[in-house]
Amino acid sequence: MNSSKKNLISFGKIALPKVLKSGDVDTAPNDESGGFGTFGRTREIVDISNEDDSEAQQMKEVLGIQEFGKKAKTFNVEQMLEEVKKTARSVAPLKKESLLPIEQSNDDSDDDLIGPPLPTNVISATNVKEADKSDDDSDDSYNELSDSGDEQESKLVNYIPSSHEVQMKHGTKAVIAVAADPSGARLSTGSVDYDVCFWDFAGMDTSMRSFRTLRPCENHPIKCLQYSATGDTILVISGCAQAKVLDRDGFEVIECIKGDQYISDMAKTKGHTASLNSGCWHPNIREEFMTSSQDGTLRLWDVEKPKQHKNIIKPRAQGGVKTTPVACTYSRDGNTVACGCYDGSIQLWDHRKSFVNTSILVRDAHQKQSEISSLVYSYHGNHIATRGCDDTLKLWDLRVFKKPVHTVNDLFSRYDTTDCMFSPDDSMVVTGESLKKNRKFGRVLFYDTTSFNLVSEIEVAESHIIKTLWHPKLNQIFVGCGDGTVQCYYDHKRSLRGAKLCVVKTHRKRNTIEVLSNTQVITPHALPLFQQDRVKTVKKRMEKDRLDPVKSKRPDLPITSGQGGRVASSGGTLSSYVIRNLGLSKRVNDEQDPREAILKYAKDAAENPFWISPAYAKTQPKPIFQVDEEQKNSESDEPSTSKKMKLQ
């Protein structure tokens, strides 16, 4: 092998081509060595480890990148913000010439930028946006981030749907329960008068009448109503110890069992033993719902097994004493069970664990020995709002649950079912206020969740405000009042369906058609005279003859009146009954004198004799009567010799 030739690298008949010093590759067939085309020819390899220029030139030709390896340009953000603040107010609107692409004269700026240049249409669009933004924010763009509380409250007022109002009449007593299905098609209301009314917005007109009214729990006031997550069933909580589940039309689906009130341990009973306070459905589990009662327990139920509770929770006061849960609810995700108790405490349990120990507990949340009438989670799940009968409204943060974030005092509450709720975007807390002595109207109050300032108030009616419901899909507010009415507030532009469907339809009275038929139409063959007797069996003929008293030769019925053998209605004896009812057509007056009754017919008998005189008319035409001795003596005026003996 020639020593002048350098080492060659070959793989069989495939060898690398020889690289020249100038950077070109020699592919000429100078070598006579065998192989397949150019792959088989071996070439001399030159050491190019120190030749960086040739390598860079090859990368330019292959990849098309001019230079790489430079660092990205860094920007000072604070300095740029200060420059924008100074020049923001002096920005003038751009002209058409300024929207044209700008040619970059400095070549160094191209080197500082990374990547290919932006297209011309993108540059023009960004310039237009910046110009519009500078015109709109001519005052200061950074002042919008630090708006005052008054401006924020004025914006929240615009989101309250209160431009129009519709009234629905439930009855004459206070409406203490209001519920709407998730779709917003139906509304149900419960009152102290034991009735539940169902309202269908698609079927109502301007008269605003409910399509069904029923009394599901007899003589017990309806305290709470809530539709399930699917809207096919509704939970009814009343003053009795048994909760009921109805379908959409008001027919009963199940009724929970009642527990044994003589057992002291409530865990040993299958149901509640005292009146109910509140109840709610699980947001994720369709068959599960929860109830709270005066017996001091919370019970979880399954719709498929109403004969026994699913789980039982016993809230405890300070020192382990039993306390009464007044309000109860699930969290939005269904992982937490919360209740407000009579001792003023708020207690939370984890639904995924056993209900033995509380996960969060606040003892002095509200005043002791006063009901927490409402407890509700926010939609994002980080806050809880509570309404108490101690005339307070409090907002709590679950992340720091020791003290309330905000508190509003002096909110009079007369009913133990007065509630509070969050707006659909969690920007406001809504509650009702009962009517005070010095006020004329009950109010619905709206508070900002960030500052808890009063955003707006609505004077509803001259009565107490008990229930409030802001439906997220309809964007309408339903208010239950103490005078038996339900007020519906909506916005003509922002609200959907609901009461807007009823306002459009006009109420039309039904025309009653009266038909007066003067002529009487009789079909001849329908008369009994023309009807043919049907062939009857012997048994039916005998039964018919048996009912006929003549054919059956029925004897006279016995005398049913009287008692003890005496006929009380007709006399004391049977003879008096015969004389009064059978012998005489008219009743005899017992007070009449019989002599006068006979002499009444004397003149008529003398003039028209019928019995005695015609018999003696031939033999004795002149009647001869026996004369007494006294009458003879008086006629002859002679003293009588015979004297009657005196009887001693």
VOGU-3710 file (C-alpha; in Angstrom, 3 decimals, decimal comma):
1> mnsskknlis> 0,000/0,000/0,000  1,395/3,453/-0,895  2,654/5,286/2,152  1,935/8,717/0,652  -1,791/8,076/0,847  -3,544/8,856/4,112  -5,775/6,511/6,011  -9,078/5,766/4,373  -12,357/4,886/6,107  -14,472/2,427/4,246
11> fgkialpkvl> -17,414/0,122/5,055  -17,075/-2,699/2,651  -17,525/-1,197/-0,763  -19,047/2,042/0,633  -16,534/4,747/1,466  -16,816/8,430/2,462  -15,924/10,950/-0,221  -12,731/12,986/0,035  -13,185/16,450/1,463  -11,004/19,087/-0,051
21> ksgdvdtapn> -9,465/21,972/1,807  -11,629/24,494/0,045  -14,753/22,893/1,426  -15,918/21,246/-1,814  -16,512/17,558/-2,044  -14,679/15,702/-4,729  -16,905/13,182/-6,374  -14,880/12,722/-9,573  -14,100/9,120/-10,447  -10,304/9,492/-10,219
31> desggfgtfg> -9,743/6,335/-8,284  -9,989/3,106/-10,086  -11,058/1,161/-7,044  -14,167/-0,850/-7,431  -17,562/-0,185/-5,926  -21,150/0,617/-6,763  -21,164/4,088/-8,314  -19,701/6,816/-6,169  -20,474/4,922/-2,932  -17,741/2,417/-3,630
41> rtreivdisn> -14,921/4,873/-4,354  -12,710/5,787/-1,427  -11,425/9,309/-0,965  -8,854/10,935/1,241  -10,146/12,505/4,488  -8,602/15,793/5,545  -8,588/16,875/9,187  -10,981/19,851/9,430  -11,254/20,114/13,165  -9,635/23,516/13,145
51> eddseaqqmk> -11,511/24,864/10,138  -14,576/26,563/11,679  -15,266/28,733/8,671  -15,829/25,816/6,371  -18,232/24,215/8,861  -20,218/27,414/9,261  -20,430/27,806/5,517  -21,777/24,279/5,132  -24,476/24,927/7,759  -25,526/28,074/5,919
61> evlgiqefgk> -25,954/26,152/2,693  -27,826/23,226/4,264  -30,060/24,927/6,914  -30,243/28,457/5,585  -29,438/30,028/9,018  -27,172/32,997/8,842  -25,943/33,150/12,394  -26,773/31,323/15,585  -25,368/31,086/19,010  -26,176/34,691/19,991
71> kaktfnveqm> -28,062/35,360/23,212  -31,677/36,584/23,193  -32,160/40,233/23,873  -33,294/41,087/27,406  -35,888/43,752/28,158  -36,271/45,942/31,253  -40,010/45,762/31,988  -40,053/48,495/34,660  -38,318/50,973/32,398  -40,746/50,200/29,567
81> leevkktars> -43,784/50,719/31,853  -42,465/54,119/32,932  -41,998/55,161/29,322  -45,541/54,025/28,468  -46,956/56,045/31,376  -45,263/59,182/30,142  -46,255/58,761/26,505  -49,745/57,205/26,900  -51,598/60,547/27,026  -49,697/62,079/24,142
91> vaplkkesll> -50,433/59,302/21,645  -52,151/60,686/18,562  -54,402/58,671/16,253  -52,527/56,987/13,468  -52,910/58,041/9,882  -53,243/55,836/6,893  -49,591/56,370/6,042  -48,551/55,089/9,456  -50,307/51,788/8,832  -47,898/50,959/6,006
101> pieqsnddsd> -45,006/48,610/6,780  -41,942/50,400/8,088  -38,573/49,563/6,577  -35,939/48,897/9,151  -32,833/50,917/8,272  -30,674/49,577/11,043  -29,135/46,249/10,241  -28,191/45,636/13,861  -31,859/45,473/14,867  -32,359/42,539/12,546
111> ddligpplpt> -29,520/40,748/14,233  -31,030/41,273/17,682  -34,409/39,748/16,761  -34,829/35,989/16,871  -36,741/34,117/14,192  -38,158/35,192/10,839  -39,675/38,683/10,489  -43,457/39,223/10,993  -45,693/39,487/7,920  -46,824/42,951/6,861
121> nvisatnvke> -50,524/42,267/7,496  -49,818/41,228/11,082  -47,798/44,406/11,700  -50,599/46,607/10,386  -53,234/44,802/12,521  -51,226/45,248/15,705  -50,717/48,936/14,952  -54,466/49,428/14,516  -55,241/47,702/17,815  -52,688/49,773/19,692
131> adksdddsdd> -54,077/52,954/18,188  -57,661/52,084/19,154  -56,607/51,130/22,629  -54,741/54,394/23,098  -57,836/56,351/22,033  -60,185/54,507/24,391  -57,831/54,640/27,339  -56,782/58,246/26,858  -57,244/59,041/30,548  -54,994/56,320/31,924
141> synelsdsgd> -55,004/52,573/31,240  -53,793/51,771/34,709  -56,644/53,576/36,437  -59,034/50,826/35,302  -57,191/48,256/37,384  -57,670/50,395/40,485  -61,330/51,411/40,102  -63,035/52,768/43,166  -65,661/50,811/45,043  -68,435/53,148/43,915
151> eqesklvnyi> -67,762/52,463/40,252  -67,714/48,731/40,874  -71,018/48,882/42,758  -72,587/50,898/39,962  -71,592/48,151/37,549  -73,121/45,465/39,780  -76,439/47,307/39,869  -76,748/46,879/36,116  -76,558/43,097/36,479  -79,579/42,922/38,805
161> psshevqmkh> -82,683/41,915/36,761  -85,220/44,312/38,270  -86,599/46,341/35,354  -89,948/44,470/35,257  -92,110/42,856/37,916  -94,838/40,196/37,925  -96,949/39,074/40,877  -98,208/35,531/41,512  -100,852/34,912/44,170  -100,312/31,775/46,251
171> gtkaviavaa> -102,836/32,350/49,026  -103,449/34,524/52,054  -100,685/33,299/54,373  -96,907/33,577/54,307  -94,943/31,808/51,565  -91,980/30,201/53,372  -90,719/27,832/50,624  -89,835/28,586/46,991  -88,122/26,195/44,546  -87,511/26,102/40,779
181> dpsgarlstg> -86,355/23,209/38,650  -82,885/23,407/37,034  -84,282/24,063/33,554  -86,500/26,914/34,774  -89,712/25,519/33,306  -91,625/25,141/36,588  -91,840/26,792/39,987  -93,265/25,413/43,231  -94,205/27,341/46,364  -95,119/26,216/49,881
191> svdydvcfwd> -96,909/28,152/52,573  -98,055/28,114/56,177  -101,561/27,207/54,920  -100,279/23,624/54,232  -100,645/23,979/50,424  -98,102/23,477/47,638  -98,720/25,281/44,334  -97,143/24,265/41,026  -96,565/26,946/38,373  -95,806/26,167/34,716
201> fagmdtsmrs> -94,445/29,174/32,838  -95,101/27,676/29,422  -98,786/27,120/30,201  -99,617/30,325/32,133  -100,955/33,601/30,786  -101,188/37,080/32,260  -103,558/35,833/34,975  -100,553/34,008/36,535  -102,522/31,119/38,009  -101,006/27,869/39,208
211> frtlrpcenh> -102,032/24,747/37,366  -102,173/22,558/40,483  -102,621/23,027/44,238  -102,378/20,141/46,670  -101,855/19,415/50,354  -99,203/16,657/50,545  -98,586/16,641/54,322  -102,116/17,147/55,657  -102,165/19,858/58,351  -98,446/20,623/58,494
221> pikclqysat> -96,802/23,826/57,176  -94,426/23,425/54,231  -90,958/24,529/55,407  -88,706/23,637/52,487  -88,999/22,618/48,835  -86,184/21,629/46,474  -86,024/20,035/43,033  -83,519/17,281/42,352  -80,503/17,790/40,092  -82,406/16,281/37,149
231> gdtilvisgc> -85,658/18,116/37,938  -87,897/15,039/37,814  -88,660/14,901/41,560  -89,173/17,432/44,347  -88,376/17,065/48,054  -91,058/18,285/50,480  -90,055/19,154/54,065  -92,972/19,920/56,389  -93,665/20,196/60,081  -94,171/16,448/60,423
241> aqakvldrdg> -91,430/13,885/61,020  -91,700/12,269/57,572  -90,252/13,773/54,422  -91,934/13,123/51,085  -90,719/12,995/47,500  -93,164/14,012/44,759  -92,868/13,890/41,010  -93,204/16,917/38,730  -96,999/16,690/38,667  -97,376/16,426/42,448
251> feviecikgd> -97,976/12,697/42,827  -96,275/10,994/45,746  -93,233/8,842/44,967  -91,992/7,862/48,441  -92,552/8,753/52,082  -89,819/8,319/54,672  -90,497/6,123/57,657  -91,124/7,549/61,113  -88,873/6,501/63,978  -89,775/5,184/67,404
261> qyisdmaktk> -90,069/8,163/69,750  -89,697/6,003/72,881  -86,081/5,041/72,063  -83,527/7,426/73,539  -80,678/6,515/71,160  -81,547/8,089/67,826  -79,100/5,809/65,990  -81,302/2,824/66,855  -84,371/4,294/65,161  -84,991/4,063/61,427
271> ghtaslnsgc> -86,307/7,604/60,955  -86,929/10,970/62,539  -89,061/11,182/65,662  -89,746/14,956/65,682  -90,704/17,654/63,206  -88,363/18,449/60,324  -86,471/21,716/59,868  -84,753/21,561/56,478  -83,625/19,267/53,682  -81,749/19,210/50,379
281> whpnireefm> -80,698/16,930/47,505  -77,173/15,726/46,826  -75,768/17,624/43,816  -74,117/14,572/42,191  -75,853/11,467/43,590  -79,337/11,429/42,110  -80,955/9,133/44,697  -79,594/10,722/47,895  -81,082/13,530/49,977  -80,612/14,857/53,521
291> tssqdgtlrl> -83,009/16,003/56,248  -82,579/17,736/59,607  -85,001/17,423/62,492  -85,828/18,627/65,975  -84,717/15,266/67,364  -81,100/16,478/67,027  -80,021/14,394/64,024  -79,139/14,726/60,366  -80,140/11,741/58,252  -79,080/10,785/54,740
301> wdvekpkqhk> -81,720/8,893/52,744  -81,845/6,810/49,596  -84,887/7,079/47,346  -84,777/3,362/46,628  -84,808/2,483/50,369  -87,181/4,824/52,219  -87,818/2,371/55,066  -84,503/3,152/56,777  -82,009/5,992/56,699  -78,704/5,569/54,881
311> niikpraqgg> -76,482/7,412/57,406  -77,041/9,410/60,566  -75,132/12,446/61,869  -75,348/13,698/65,458  -74,173/17,301/65,881  -72,946/18,129/69,369  -72,790/21,361/71,311  -70,099/22,449/73,761  -69,408/19,619/76,201  -70,939/16,891/74,014
321> vkttpvacty> -74,544/17,923/74,656  -77,119/17,272/71,942  -78,072/20,262/69,807  -80,669/20,784/67,102  -79,590/21,235/63,454  -81,707/23,977/61,910  -80,278/24,426/58,381  -78,357/21,866/56,320  -76,801/21,763/52,866  -74,274/20,029/50,613
331> srdgntvacg> -71,267/21,692/49,035  -71,303/22,291/45,286  -69,102/19,259/44,633  -70,986/17,104/47,156  -67,892/16,267/49,233  -68,930/18,229/52,333  -72,029/18,220/54,537  -72,687/21,425/56,484  -75,299/22,388/59,059  -76,109/25,344/61,277
341> cydgsiqlwd> -77,227/24,430/64,785  -79,408/25,991/67,454  -76,398/26,728/69,675  -75,027/29,120/67,032  -72,358/26,769/65,678  -71,498/25,769/62,097  -70,360/22,163/61,694  -68,974/20,488/58,565  -68,344/16,800/57,834  -66,497/15,082/55,012
351> hrksfvntsi> -68,973/13,066/52,950  -66,261/10,615/51,871  -65,473/9,579/55,458  -67,436/8,416/58,473  -69,591/11,075/60,105  -68,056/10,729/63,568  -65,803/13,764/63,857  -66,299/17,135/62,209  -63,800/18,367/59,641  -64,493/22,071/60,367
361> lvrdahqkqs> -66,202/23,460/63,469  -66,972/27,037/64,524  -68,731/27,345/67,871  -69,608/31,042/68,110  -70,620/31,618/64,508  -73,928/33,217/65,539  -75,622/34,096/68,779  -76,357/31,155/71,043  -79,916/29,882/71,412  -80,880/31,423/68,071
371> eisslvysyh> -81,582/29,613/64,825  -79,306/29,786/61,799  -82,104/30,050/59,274  -79,983/29,615/56,128  -76,567/28,281/55,118  -75,488/28,305/51,470  -72,267/27,664/49,505  -71,010/29,961/46,766  -70,833/28,677/43,211  -67,026/28,520/43,179
381> gnhiatrgcd> -67,144/26,754/46,566  -64,732/28,903/48,591  -67,270/30,945/50,580  -70,296/30,282/52,768  -73,057/32,777/53,579  -75,162/32,342/56,727  -78,361/34,105/57,799  -79,324/33,979/61,453  -82,315/34,910/63,545  -79,960/37,172/65,528
391> dtlklwdlrv> -80,533/39,742/62,727  -77,127/39,191/61,093  -75,756/38,150/57,702  -72,198/36,759/57,607  -69,790/35,744/54,868  -67,215/33,022/55,625  -64,082/31,911/53,799  -63,480/28,156/53,950  -59,728/28,657/53,723  -59,742/30,835/56,883
401> fkkpvhtvnd> -62,812/29,661/58,746  -62,140/31,010/62,212  -63,802/34,412/61,834  -66,292/35,774/59,298  -64,906/37,842/56,462  -67,809/40,305/56,527  -70,811/40,852/58,812  -73,996/42,887/58,411  -76,099/43,615/61,502  -79,581/44,952/62,137
411> lfsrydttdc> -81,370/42,770/59,541  -84,697/41,967/61,167  -85,857/38,375/60,621  -89,231/37,241/61,910  -89,379/33,768/60,326  -86,925/30,954/61,012  -86,840/30,120/57,286  -85,481/33,484/56,055  -82,687/32,611/53,660  -79,764/34,137/51,765
421> mfspddsmvv> -78,104/33,224/48,475  -75,317/34,111/46,056  -75,773/35,671/42,657  -74,951/33,378/39,696  -71,519/35,024/39,258  -70,764/35,131/43,037  -70,438/38,907/42,919  -73,321/39,604/45,327  -75,073/38,110/48,331  -78,872/38,453/48,367
431> tgeslkknrk> -81,132/38,273/51,427  -84,545/39,450/52,582  -85,537/41,651/55,495  -88,745/41,342/57,486  -91,009/44,337/57,940  -90,139/46,513/60,936  -92,495/48,764/62,843  -91,214/52,004/61,360  -90,986/50,704/57,780  -93,740/50,351/55,220
441> fgrvlfydtt> -92,143/47,889/52,805  -90,111/44,731/53,138  -86,809/44,876/51,253  -84,538/42,590/49,249  -80,917/43,601/49,875  -77,903/43,069/47,589  -74,384/43,142/49,101  -71,042/43,112/47,299  -69,001/40,030/48,186  -65,657/41,859/48,099
451> sfnlvseiev> -66,463/44,887/50,266  -69,893/43,811/51,574  -71,296/47,252/50,880  -74,982/47,622/50,071  -75,193/47,619/46,279  -78,953/47,932/45,838  -82,278/47,318/47,539  -85,764/46,558/46,215  -88,923/47,436/48,142  -91,116/44,456/47,368
461> aeshiiktlw> -94,370/44,570/49,332  -95,953/45,771/52,539  -95,069/42,547/54,258  -92,141/40,359/55,326  -89,568/39,055/52,834  -88,857/35,406/53,605  -87,502/33,527/50,572  -85,315/34,725/47,689  -84,353/32,710/44,609  -82,090/33,954/41,793
471> hpklnqifvg> -82,299/31,398/39,007  -79,009/31,221/37,066  -80,494/30,118/33,716  -83,548/32,366/33,682  -81,712/35,314/35,295  -84,881/36,074/37,265  -85,426/36,691/40,980  -88,382/35,107/42,822  -89,320/36,518/46,233  -91,701/34,849/48,713
481> cgdgtvqcyy> -93,610/37,353/50,861  -95,542/37,186/54,093  -98,844/38,229/52,496  -99,090/35,072/50,377  -97,688/36,526/47,142  -94,638/35,621/45,057  -92,947/38,527/43,279  -90,947/37,817/40,126  -88,336/40,330/38,920  -86,738/40,082/35,490
491> dhkrslrgak> -84,906/42,156/32,899  -86,443/42,552/29,469  -83,095/42,118/27,673  -80,990/39,879/29,907  -83,629/37,474/31,251  -84,725/34,386/29,355  -88,066/32,557/29,250  -89,751/32,146/32,645  -92,160/34,964/33,416  -91,479/36,572/30,051
501> lcvvkthrkr> -93,463/33,787/28,393  -96,521/34,501/30,551  -96,592/38,267/30,047  -96,963/37,895/26,275  -100,028/35,651/26,479  -103,329/37,463/27,065  -105,967/36,008/29,340  -109,123/35,058/27,463  -112,378/34,153/29,121  -114,126/31,057/27,875
511> ntievlsntq> -117,492/31,709/26,231  -120,150/29,511/27,801  -122,620/28,304/25,169  -126,195/27,947/26,459  -128,485/25,643/24,447  -132,253/25,858/25,025  -134,202/22,974/23,499  -137,915/23,735/23,088  -138,880/20,658/21,121  -138,786/17,259/22,715
521> vitphalplf> -137,845/14,418/20,428  -139,187/10,989/21,371  -138,375/7,866/19,470  -141,473/5,638/19,354  -139,626/2,369/19,602  -137,896/3,539/22,796  -141,174/3,687/24,722  -142,049/0,732/26,957  -145,230/0,119/24,947  -143,286/-0,809/21,821
531> qqdrvktvkk> -140,507/-2,666/23,515  -140,509/-6,411/23,189  -139,977/-8,508/26,239  -136,774/-10,351/26,163  -136,739/-14,039/26,880  -135,719/-14,407/30,496  -134,695/-17,468/32,354  -136,840/-18,990/35,062  -134,464/-17,903/37,764  -134,555/-14,236/36,765
541> rmekdrldpv> -138,352/-14,357/36,403  -138,729/-15,777/39,901  -136,423/-13,154/41,314  -138,460/-10,417/39,676  -141,774/-11,899/40,927  -140,321/-12,157/44,401  -139,872/-8,396/44,502  -143,519/-7,820/43,539  -145,655/-7,827/46,762  -148,813/-8,842/44,899
551> kskrpdlpit> -147,364/-11,820/43,035  -145,375/-13,005/46,007  -148,411/-12,498/48,339  -146,360/-10,677/50,885  -148,087/-10,307/54,274  -148,452/-7,006/56,038  -145,246/-5,763/57,479  -145,022/-5,621/61,275  -145,234/-2,376/63,160  -141,712/-1,109/63,532
561> sgqggrvass> -142,429/2,004/65,576  -142,657/1,886/69,347  -140,605/0,405/72,139  -141,332/-2,240/74,729  -144,594/-3,362/73,124  -145,964/0,165/72,931  -146,622/2,086/69,788  -145,125/5,411/70,685  -146,134/7,279/67,562  -149,851/6,426/67,700
571> ggtlssyvir> -150,677/5,897/71,327  -149,953/3,779/74,329  -151,949/0,640/73,381  -152,917/-1,348/70,330  -156,590/-0,308/70,620  -155,655/3,357/70,430  -153,580/2,612/67,363  -156,561/0,843/65,693  -158,975/3,633/66,618  -156,717/6,393/65,427
581> nlglskrvnd> -155,387/4,847/62,222  -157,953/2,263/61,098  -161,322/3,122/62,659  -161,504/6,797/61,920  -160,363/8,696/58,932  -159,800/11,705/61,122  -158,258/11,875/64,507  -160,656/12,360/67,448  -160,120/15,394/69,559  -160,064/14,178/73,120
591> eqdpreailk> -160,871/17,592/74,541  -164,268/17,797/72,733  -167,518/17,266/74,789  -169,332/14,131/73,518  -172,849/15,489/74,401  -172,310/18,580/72,322  -171,004/16,462/69,460  -174,217/14,390/69,476  -176,687/17,247/69,881  -175,050/18,931/66,923
601> yakdaaenpf> -176,970/16,491/64,694  -180,374/16,672/66,626  -182,060/19,184/64,327  -180,982/17,292/61,222  -182,245/13,995/62,716  -185,687/15,493/63,572  -186,196/16,938/60,119  -184,870/13,992/58,170  -185,335/10,855/60,220  -183,458/7,828/58,927
611> wispayaktq> -183,241/5,134/61,597  -186,209/5,060/64,114  -189,076/7,199/62,779  -189,545/5,370/59,441  -189,816/2,017/61,278  -192,800/3,160/63,432  -194,472/5,341/60,792  -197,321/2,801/60,126  -197,748/1,096/63,466  -197,260/4,084/65,679
621> pkpifqvdee> -197,412/7,271/63,687  -197,521/9,257/66,877  -194,717/8,305/69,188  -195,602/7,458/72,775  -192,874/7,880/75,380  -192,820/6,766/78,948  -193,443/9,558/81,375  -191,676/9,666/84,721  -193,608/10,096/87,937  -192,034/13,392/88,666
631> qknsesdeps> -193,139/14,646/85,245  -196,730/13,409/85,949  -196,860/15,120/89,293  -195,610/18,292/87,800  -198,309/18,169/85,120  -201,173/17,293/87,532  -199,873/19,468/90,352  -200,794/16,758/92,826  -198,468/15,581/95,559  -197,199/12,097/95,172
641> tskkmklq> -198,132/9,580/97,805  -195,390/7,171/97,108  -191,962/8,116/98,185  -188,803/6,463/97,454  -186,883/4,910/100,189  -183,650/6,545/101,012  -180,675/4,411/100,765  -178,354/4,676/103,661
//
